Amino acid sequence: MAAYEKRRAAAGPAPAPAPAAGSGPAVAAGGLGSEAEFLLRAGVSAMVREALLKVLEARPEEPVAFLADYFERLVLGSPGAAGEAAAEQPGPPQRLARALWYVRLAHHSHRTAFDSNAGAAYEVLGAGGRRHKAGVDGRLYSELLRRICQHGGAPAEAAAALLGRVRCRDHEAVPFDVFRYGVLTCFVLLEFAAKADALFGVLDGGSGAADGRVCQAVLRALEDALGAGHFSLPGRYLEAGSKLGPDGLALAMDRALQERKLSTSMSREEFLKKATALFVAKVKPVE
């Protein structure tokens, strides 16, 4: 019996060797913990989380390019980007560029994201001096609106007329509600002009010029759809324009073609000028 127990002990499995230093699950877990701790301590985790939230808010067509631009601006705007000089408040051109970037992040139909970005732009423009408590300087506000129209390719005359209705005096302090209204109205103008341009593309059939009678009939129908008076919300202009359905357009165009009078052609520029003038006439002026 004793001999059997000796043979059984000898046949048993050998004990596993002790793990070498620097290896094994415990060390790997410790390594992962140190890496996560480093990312947290360096602020990288919060930075990436904020960037992803911006992507979800803006929903850009090219997310990778959006992130690249976001991190580039983040680096350029950091206090240590250019030594002691970068610690100073950026000048008006830099603040305008950054504010423009913010307001263009999200489409105005994404109201929560748009309002958040408009608020960030407002803070950026008001961060350059001691007088920003009551609002952004009127000169910077008007310049931002001009840049929005310029970058969006709005017709020059329509943009100038619109700015005349929503701008403030250079020395005035602009409250946020006025700031948001002006920015939103400019973006709605850009979309309205794009829709008018697409409509003309249907009228001219790709020739670059359309029948003047038909264009005038469409413009009258568009004016009727917009209705009388001013809308308090700029987005309502697009909603009103959407009432101009295919049936109403077809009827207006058919009536125009049945008129027995000579007609001249209308260019794309003239049509856009007249259509955007209808829009600007409905914009409620800033008082």
C-alpha positions as CSV (number, residue, x, y, z in Angstrom):
1,M,0.0,0.0,0.0
2,A,2.8,2.3,0.9
3,A,4.6,1.5,-2.4
4,Y,1.4,2.3,-4.3
5,E,1.1,5.7,-2.7
6,K,4.8,6.4,-3.7
7,R,4.2,5.5,-7.3
8,R,1.0,7.7,-7.4
9,A,2.8,10.7,-6.1
10,A,5.6,10.3,-8.6
11,A,3.1,10.1,-11.5
12,G,1.3,13.2,-10.5
13,P,1.5,16.4,-12.6
14,A,4.5,18.7,-11.9
15,P,3.7,22.0,-10.4
16,A,3.4,24.9,-12.8
17,P,6.5,27.1,-12.9
18,A,6.2,30.6,-11.4
19,P,5.6,33.3,-13.9
20,A,8.6,35.3,-15.0
21,A,8.9,38.9,-14.0
22,G,7.2,41.3,-16.5
23,S,4.8,38.7,-17.8
24,G,1.4,37.2,-17.0
25,P,-2.2,38.4,-16.7
26,A,-1.5,40.5,-13.6
27,V,1.2,42.4,-15.2
28,A,-0.9,42.9,-18.4
29,A,-3.8,44.2,-16.4
30,G,-1.4,46.6,-14.7
31,G,-0.1,47.7,-18.0
32,L,-3.6,48.4,-19.3
33,G,-4.4,50.3,-16.2
34,S,-1.4,52.5,-16.5
35,E,-2.2,53.3,-20.1
36,A,-5.8,54.3,-19.3
37,E,-4.5,56.3,-16.3
38,F,-2.1,58.1,-18.7
39,L,-4.9,59.0,-21.2
40,L,-7.1,60.2,-18.4
41,R,-4.3,62.2,-16.7
42,A,-3.4,63.8,-20.1
43,G,-7.0,64.8,-20.8
44,V,-7.0,62.8,-24.0
45,S,-10.1,60.8,-23.0
46,A,-12.2,63.9,-22.4
47,M,-10.8,65.5,-25.6
48,V,-11.8,62.6,-27.8
49,R,-15.2,62.3,-26.1
50,E,-15.9,66.0,-26.8
51,A,-14.8,65.5,-30.5
52,L,-17.1,62.6,-30.9
53,L,-20.0,64.6,-29.4
54,K,-19.3,67.3,-31.9
55,V,-19.4,64.9,-34.8
56,L,-22.8,63.5,-33.5
57,E,-24.1,67.0,-33.1
58,A,-23.0,68.4,-36.5
59,R,-23.4,65.1,-38.5
60,P,-21.0,66.3,-41.2
61,E,-20.8,64.7,-44.6
62,E,-17.1,63.9,-44.2
63,P,-16.6,63.0,-40.5
64,V,-12.8,62.3,-40.9
65,A,-12.2,65.7,-42.4
66,F,-14.3,67.3,-39.8
67,L,-12.3,65.7,-37.0
68,A,-9.0,66.7,-38.6
69,D,-10.2,70.3,-38.8
70,Y,-11.5,70.1,-35.3
71,F,-8.2,69.0,-33.8
72,E,-6.2,71.4,-35.9
73,R,-8.3,74.3,-34.5
74,L,-8.0,72.9,-31.0
75,V,-4.2,72.9,-31.3
76,L,-4.0,76.3,-32.8
77,G,-6.3,77.7,-30.1
78,S,-4.4,76.1,-27.2
79,P,-2.5,78.5,-24.9
80,G,0.8,76.8,-25.6
81,A,0.5,76.7,-29.4
82,A,2.7,79.7,-29.9
83,G,4.4,80.3,-26.6
84,E,3.5,83.4,-24.5
85,A,2.0,85.2,-27.5
86,A,-0.7,82.5,-27.7
87,A,-1.7,83.1,-24.1
88,E,-3.2,86.5,-25.1
89,Q,-6.7,86.8,-26.4
90,P,-6.9,86.2,-30.2
91,G,-7.6,89.2,-32.4
92,P,-10.9,89.9,-34.3
93,P,-9.9,88.0,-37.5
94,Q,-9.1,84.8,-35.5
95,R,-12.2,85.1,-33.4
96,L,-14.4,85.7,-36.5
97,A,-12.9,82.7,-38.3
98,R,-13.5,80.5,-35.3
99,A,-17.1,81.8,-34.8
100,L,-17.8,81.1,-38.5
101,W,-16.5,77.6,-38.1
102,Y,-18.8,77.0,-35.1
103,V,-22.0,78.3,-36.8
104,R,-21.4,76.2,-39.9
105,L,-21.0,72.9,-37.9
106,A,-24.7,71.9,-37.9
107,H,-27.6,72.5,-40.1
108,H,-30.2,74.9,-38.7
109,S,-32.8,72.2,-38.8
110,H,-30.8,70.4,-36.0
111,R,-32.0,73.0,-33.5
112,T,-30.2,71.7,-30.4
113,A,-26.9,71.4,-32.1
114,F,-27.3,74.7,-34.0
115,D,-28.2,76.6,-30.8
116,S,-25.2,75.1,-29.0
117,N,-22.8,76.0,-31.8
118,A,-24.3,79.5,-32.0
119,G,-23.8,79.9,-28.3
120,A,-20.1,78.8,-28.7
121,A,-19.7,81.3,-31.5
122,Y,-21.2,84.1,-29.4
123,E,-18.8,83.4,-26.6
124,V,-15.8,83.4,-28.9
125,L,-16.7,86.8,-30.4
126,G,-17.3,88.2,-26.9
127,A,-14.1,87.0,-25.4
128,G,-11.8,89.7,-26.7
129,G,-12.6,92.6,-24.3
130,R,-14.2,93.7,-21.1
131,R,-17.5,94.9,-22.7
132,H,-18.9,91.5,-23.6
133,K,-21.3,91.2,-20.6
134,A,-24.3,92.8,-22.5
135,G,-23.6,91.1,-25.8
136,V,-21.2,90.9,-28.8
137,D,-19.9,94.0,-30.4
138,G,-22.2,95.0,-33.4
139,R,-19.2,95.4,-35.7
140,L,-18.1,91.8,-35.2
141,Y,-21.7,90.6,-35.4
142,S,-22.3,92.3,-38.8
143,E,-19.0,91.0,-40.2
144,L,-19.9,87.5,-39.2
145,L,-23.2,87.7,-41.0
146,R,-21.4,89.1,-44.1
147,R,-19.0,86.2,-44.0
148,I,-21.8,83.6,-43.7
149,C,-23.4,85.0,-46.8
150,Q,-20.1,85.3,-48.7
151,H,-19.0,81.7,-47.9
152,G,-22.4,80.4,-48.8
153,G,-22.5,82.1,-52.2
154,A,-25.6,84.2,-51.6
155,P,-26.5,86.7,-54.3
156,A,-24.7,89.9,-53.5
157,E,-27.7,92.2,-53.7
158,A,-29.8,89.9,-51.6
159,A,-27.1,89.5,-49.0
160,A,-26.6,93.3,-48.8
161,A,-30.4,93.9,-48.4
162,L,-30.7,91.2,-45.8
163,L,-27.8,92.6,-43.7
164,G,-29.4,96.0,-43.8
165,R,-32.4,94.5,-42.0
166,V,-30.7,92.4,-39.4
167,R,-27.5,94.2,-38.6
168,C,-26.8,96.4,-35.6
169,R,-24.7,99.5,-35.2
170,D,-21.0,99.0,-34.7
171,H,-21.0,100.4,-31.1
172,E,-24.1,98.5,-30.0
173,A,-24.0,95.4,-27.8
174,V,-25.9,92.5,-29.5
175,P,-27.8,90.2,-27.2
176,F,-27.7,86.5,-27.9
177,D,-31.3,86.2,-29.2
178,V,-30.6,88.9,-31.8
179,F,-27.3,87.2,-32.6
180,R,-29.0,83.9,-33.2
181,Y,-31.8,85.4,-35.2
182,G,-29.3,87.1,-37.6
183,V,-27.2,84.0,-38.0
184,L,-30.2,81.8,-38.6
185,T,-31.7,84.2,-41.1
186,C,-28.5,84.3,-43.2
187,F,-28.4,80.5,-43.3
188,V,-32.1,80.3,-44.3
189,L,-31.4,82.8,-47.1
190,L,-28.6,80.5,-48.4
191,E,-31.0,77.6,-48.4
192,F,-33.8,79.6,-50.0
193,A,-31.4,80.7,-52.8
194,A,-30.3,77.1,-53.4
195,K,-33.9,76.0,-53.7
196,A,-34.7,78.9,-56.1
197,D,-31.7,77.9,-58.2
198,A,-32.8,74.3,-58.4
199,L,-36.3,75.5,-59.4
200,F,-34.8,77.6,-62.2
201,G,-32.9,74.5,-63.3
202,V,-36.3,72.9,-64.0
203,L,-37.6,75.9,-65.8
204,D,-34.7,76.5,-68.2
205,G,-34.2,72.8,-69.1
206,G,-30.4,73.3,-69.0
207,S,-30.3,76.1,-71.6
208,G,-29.4,78.8,-69.1
209,A,-32.5,80.9,-69.9
210,A,-36.2,80.3,-69.3
211,D,-39.4,81.8,-70.7
212,G,-40.1,85.1,-68.9
213,R,-43.8,84.5,-68.7
214,V,-43.3,81.2,-66.9
215,C,-40.7,82.7,-64.5
216,Q,-42.9,85.5,-63.6
217,A,-45.8,83.1,-63.0
218,V,-43.6,81.0,-60.7
219,L,-42.4,84.1,-58.8
220,R,-46.0,85.2,-58.3
221,A,-47.0,81.8,-57.0
222,L,-43.9,81.8,-54.7
223,E,-44.9,85.2,-53.4
224,D,-48.5,84.0,-52.7
225,A,-47.0,81.0,-50.9
226,L,-44.9,83.2,-48.7
227,G,-48.0,85.2,-47.8
228,A,-48.3,88.7,-46.3
229,G,-46.5,90.0,-43.2
230,H,-43.3,88.9,-41.5
231,F,-42.5,85.6,-39.9
232,S,-41.0,85.6,-36.4
233,L,-39.0,82.5,-37.2
234,P,-36.9,82.5,-40.4
235,G,-37.4,78.8,-40.9
236,R,-41.0,79.4,-41.7
237,Y,-40.0,80.9,-45.0
238,L,-38.9,77.5,-46.2
239,E,-42.0,75.9,-44.8
240,A,-44.1,78.4,-46.7
241,G,-42.2,77.9,-49.9
242,S,-42.7,74.1,-49.6
243,K,-46.5,74.8,-50.1
244,L,-45.7,75.7,-53.6
245,G,-46.4,72.1,-54.8
246,P,-46.0,70.6,-58.3
247,D,-49.8,71.0,-59.0
248,G,-49.8,74.7,-58.2
249,L,-46.6,75.3,-60.2
250,A,-48.0,73.4,-63.2
251,L,-51.2,75.4,-63.1
252,A,-49.4,78.7,-62.9
253,M,-47.0,77.8,-65.7
254,D,-49.9,76.6,-67.9
255,R,-51.8,79.8,-67.5
256,A,-48.6,81.8,-68.3
257,L,-48.1,79.9,-71.5
258,Q,-51.7,80.5,-72.6
259,E,-51.2,84.2,-72.5
260,R,-51.2,85.8,-75.9
261,K,-48.3,88.2,-75.6
262,L,-44.7,88.3,-76.4
263,S,-42.3,87.1,-73.9
264,T,-38.6,87.6,-73.3
265,S,-36.3,85.1,-71.7
266,M,-35.1,85.4,-68.1
267,S,-31.6,84.5,-67.0
268,R,-30.7,82.5,-63.9
269,E,-29.2,85.6,-62.2
270,E,-32.4,87.7,-62.8
271,F,-34.6,84.9,-61.5
272,L,-32.5,84.4,-58.3
273,K,-32.4,88.1,-57.8
274,K,-36.2,88.4,-57.9
275,A,-36.8,85.3,-55.8
276,T,-34.4,86.2,-53.0
277,A,-35.8,89.7,-53.0
278,L,-39.2,88.2,-52.1
279,F,-37.5,86.4,-49.2
280,V,-35.7,89.5,-47.9
281,A,-38.9,91.5,-48.0
282,K,-40.5,89.1,-45.5
283,V,-37.6,89.2,-43.0
284,K,-38.5,91.0,-39.8
285,P,-36.1,93.9,-39.2
286,V,-34.0,94.0,-36.1
287,E,-35.1,96.9,-34.0
